[in-house]
Amino acid sequence: MMLFDTHAHFDTFAAEGRVAEVLARARAAGVARICAVGSSEASNELVVQLAQEHPAQLVAAVGYDRDQTDKPRDPARLAALAQAPGVVAIGEIGLDYYYSAETAPAQRELFGAMLAGAAAARKPVIVHSRYADEDTIAMLGEFSTVWKKLFHTVEKNAETFPHCGKNAPDFSTPWKKVFHSVENLPPAADAPPPPPPGVLHCFTGDAAFAAELVALGFMISFSGIVSFNNAGPLREVARQIPAGQLLVETDCPYLTPKPFRGKVNEPAYVARVAEVVAEARGVPVAAVAEQTWANACRLFQMEG
């Protein structure tokens, strides 16, 4: 049985010199692949370095998250990192109005720039959303439209679609400029379905929010929260998600699943997340492991 932890933060492990032992414990637990996720200048550099040092076990995602609105940012450097070996997604990015609703306009502007760069790079997005469901769905709906047309029309429409395709990703392009450049392009006839546009990570929303995301083609990932005592409604959502759009993660070093509460979370514990999701869905854990592995490989456009 092989597991894919689709969302892990390595900043603390690296600072403490524990990356090798964390990866070893993950392998022992059957976690064969991990997506190391960046969210800032420093963490983006770190995850790219780690993915290149441990290519058999790690892939990386880079981006500027919602807490970076007032921090120095280098879009050109992010564009270069997005093209680095081992980088499979743009993220963590998104919106969070729980603690900082006053920065909502700046968050949306930054999120839009990240979506524009992801479209240009043809890489899926790893999205955070908290108390921002309506705006998240609105922006991801536009991104999903662009994503579908991107894979089918950009080669024939490069002159009318200058912000995406074979050009280097541009993380300073306004999102609306990208969206309006493709919204009227016709889809190619008989085109195969594109890869998934992204994932809503560490999902904690309700069934209605999940259904909207699923309809847009997004995957939904569950973390250790799904094991908490008060997470019955969340386990019900996990039961309902279409098998082909289901993922598991740790979001470590946070959100350690039961019965390991009190310990620092790490990728090895994604095995427990898979067990809880399997229990909720009434299937063997091996089935969840196999399905989420295949889903992650499809999302990240990787060989299985």
Residue pairs with C-beta under 8 A, 6 or more apart in sequence:
1 30
1 285
1 286
1 289
1 290
2 30
2 31
2 32
2 33
2 289
2 290
2 293
3 29
3 30
3 31
3 32
3 33
3 248
3 270
3 271
3 274
3 289
3 292
3 293
4 31
4 32
4 33
4 34
4 35
4 247
4 248
4 270
4 292
4 293
4 296
4 297
5 26
5 31
5 33
5 34
5 35
5 248
5 249
5 250
5 252
5 267
5 270
6 35
6 126
6 199
6 201
6 221
6 247
6 248
6 249
6 292
6 296
6 299
7 35
7 37
7 92
7 126
7 201
7 202
7 221
7 223
7 249
7 250
7 251
8 34
8 35
8 36
8 37
8 249
8 250
8 251
8 252
8 266
8 267
9 36
9 37
9 39
9 43
9 251
9 252
9 253
9 254
10 19
10 22
10 36
10 46
10 47
10 50
11 42
11 43
11 46
12 253
12 264
13 19
13 22
13 253
13 266
14 46
14 50
19 50
19 54
22 266
22 267
22 268
23 34
23 54
23 57
23 58
23 267
25 266
25 267
25 268
26 34
26 57
26 266
26 267
26 268
27 57
28 268
29 267
29 268
29 269
29 270
29 271
30 271
30 289
31 267
31 268
31 270
31 271
32 57
32 293
33 57
33 58
33 59
33 293
33 296
34 57
34 58
34 59
34 267
35 58
35 59
35 60
35 61
35 88
35 89
35 126
35 249
35 296
35 300
36 46
36 47
36 50
36 51
36 58
36 59
36 60
36 61
37 43
37 47
37 60
37 61
37 91
37 92
37 126
38 44
38 45
38 46
38 47
38 48
38 60
38 61
38 62
38 63
38 91
38 92
39 63
39 64
39 65
39 67
39 68
39 91
39 92
39 93
40 64
40 65
40 67
40 68
40 71
41 71
41 72
41 73
41 74
41 77
44 62
44 63
44 78
44 81
45 81
47 58
47 60
47 61
47 62
48 60
48 62
48 81
48 84
48 86
48 87
50 58
50 60
51 58
51 59
51 60
51 84
51 85
51 86
51 87
52 84
52 85
52 86
55 85
55 86
58 86
59 86
59 87
59 88
59 300
59 302
60 84
60 86
60 87
60 88
61 87
61 88
61 89
61 90
61 91
61 92
61 126
62 78
62 81
62 82
62 87
62 90
62 91
63 78
63 90
63 91
63 92
63 93
63 114
63 118
63 125
63 126
64 71
64 73
64 78
64 93
64 110
64 113
64 114
64 171
65 92
65 93
65 94
65 128
66 93
66 94
66 95
66 96
66 100
66 103
66 107
66 110
66 111
66 128
67 96
67 100
68 110
69 103
69 106
69 107
69 109
69 110
70 103
70 106
75 113
75 117
75 170
75 171
75 172
78 117
78 171
79 117
79 121
79 168
79 169
79 170
79 171
81 87
82 90
82 117
82 121
82 123
82 169
82 171
83 121
83 168
83 169
87 123
88 123
88 124
88 300
88 301
88 302
89 118
89 123
89 124
89 125
89 126
89 198
89 299
89 300
90 114
90 117
90 118
90 121
90 123
90 124
90 125
90 126
91 114
91 125
91 126
91 127
91 198
91 201
92 126
92 127
92 128
92 201
93 110
93 111
93 114
93 115
93 125
93 126
93 127
93 128
94 111
94 127
94 128
94 129
94 132
94 136
95 104
95 107
95 108
95 111
95 128
95 129
95 130
95 132
95 135
95 136
95 139
96 107
96 128
96 129
96 130
96 131
96 132
97 104
97 107
97 130
97 131
97 132
98 130
98 131
100 107
101 131
104 132
104 135
107 132
108 135
108 139
111 139
111 175
112 139
112 174
112 175
112 176
113 171
113 172
113 173
113 174
113 175
114 125
114 171
115 125
115 139
115 142
115 143
115 175
115 178
116 163
116 170
116 171
116 173
116 174
116 175
116 177
116 178
117 169
117 170
117 171
117 173
118 124
118 125
118 143
118 169
118 198
119 143
119 146
119 147
119 150
119 163
119 164
119 178
120 163
120 164
120 165
120 167
120 168
120 169
120 170
120 173
120 178
121 169
122 150
122 151
122 164
122 165
123 169
123 301
124 195
124 196
124 197
124 198
124 199
124 299
124 300
124 301
125 143
125 197
125 198
125 199
126 198
126 199
126 201
127 136
127 140
127 198
127 199
127 200
127 201
127 218
128 201
128 202
129 136
129 200
129 205
130 204
133 205
133 209
136 200
137 209
137 212
137 213
137 216
139 175
140 197
140 198
140 213
140 216
140 218
141 216
142 175
142 179
143 197
143 198
144 197
144 216
144 217
144 218
145 179
145 182
145 183
146 164
146 178
146 179
146 182
146 183
147 194
147 197
147 217
148 187
148 194
148 197
148 217
149 182
149 185
149 187
150 161
150 164
150 165
150 182
150 194
151 191
151 194
151 195
152 187
152 188
152 191
152 194
153 161
153 182
153 185
153 186
153 187
153 188
154 161
154 164
154 165
155 165
156 188
157 182
157 185
158 165
158 166
160 181
160 185
161 181
161 182
161 185
162 181
163 170
163 173
163 177
163 178
163 181
164 178
164 181
164 182
195 298
195 299
195 301
196 217
196 218
196 219
196 245
196 298
196 299
197 216
197 217
197 218
198 218
198 219
198 299
199 218
199 219
199 220
199 221
199 247
199 299
200 213
200 218
200 219
200 220
200 221
201 221
201 223
201 247
201 249
201 251
202 221
202 222
202 223
202 225
202 249
202 251
202 255
203 210
203 220
203 221
203 222
203 223
203 234
203 237
204 225
204 234
205 237
206 233
206 237
207 236
207 237
207 240
210 220
210 237
210 240
210 241
213 220
214 220
214 241
214 242
214 245
217 245
218 245
219 245
219 246
219 247
219 295
219 299
220 237
220 241
220 245
220 246
220 247
221 246
221 247
221 248
221 249
222 234
222 238
222 246
222 247
222 248
222 249
222 273
222 276
222 277
223 248
223 249
223 250
223 251
223 255
223 257
223 273
224 250
224 251
224 255
224 256
224 257
224 258
224 265
224 269
224 272
224 273
225 231
225 234
225 255
226 234
226 235
226 238
226 257
226 273
226 276
226 277
226 280
227 257
227 258
227 272
227 273
227 276
228 258
229 258
235 276
235 277
235 279
235 280
236 280
238 246
238 276
238 277
238 280
238 281
239 280
239 281
239 282
243 291
244 291
244 295
245 295
246 277
246 288
246 291
246 292
246 295
247 292
247 295
247 296
247 299
248 270
248 273
248 274
248 277
248 288
248 292
249 270
249 273
250 257
250 265
250 266
250 267
250 269
250 270
250 273
251 265
252 264
252 265
252 266
252 267
252 269
253 264
253 265
253 266
254 265
255 265
256 262
256 263
256 264
256 265
256 269
257 265
257 269
257 272
257 273
257 276
258 272
259 272
260 269
260 272
274 285
274 288
274 289
274 292
275 285
277 288
278 284
278 285
278 287
278 288
281 288
293 304
294 304
296 302
297 303
297 304
